[in-house]
Amino acid sequence: MSRTQIHTLVASCNPGRYACDDGATGHDLTSGEPIALSLAGHWIEGRVEHSGYPTPRYPEQTGLYSITGIKEPRIGYYFISSTGEVCGLCTGMNIKLFW
């Protein structure tokens, strides 16, 4: 994949995941994957991460992420910019893959 190719996030056929361009055949995003996300007309570099519910093995780990302006913590895939800001992912967002 090229850093210049723009992809659109769609719901993956794998429940709870995002895919590039096509849910059945597109690349599924995964934790740690470097991407750039288009926000307000600017490309922001960062990575994809995932949060989930606490597990019996790690009950002290909440695994949830929080976004300013949203009351409840969230589970699922999200974006962390290279400067540390957090942004939830959603279908329709434009991204570039960095691999």
Number of C-alpha atoms within 10 A of each C-alpha: 9 9 12 10 10 17 19 17 24 21 20 21 15 11 7 10 17 25 22 25 20 17 17 14 11 18 16 19 20 16 13 13 14 21 22 22 25 15 12 7 7 9 14 19 19 21 23 21 19 16 16 14 14 13 11 8 7 10 10 9 12 14 17 15 19 14 14 8 6 8 8 11 12 17 17 17 21 20 25 20 17 13 9 10 10 19 18 16 15 14 14 13 14 18 22 22 21 16 9
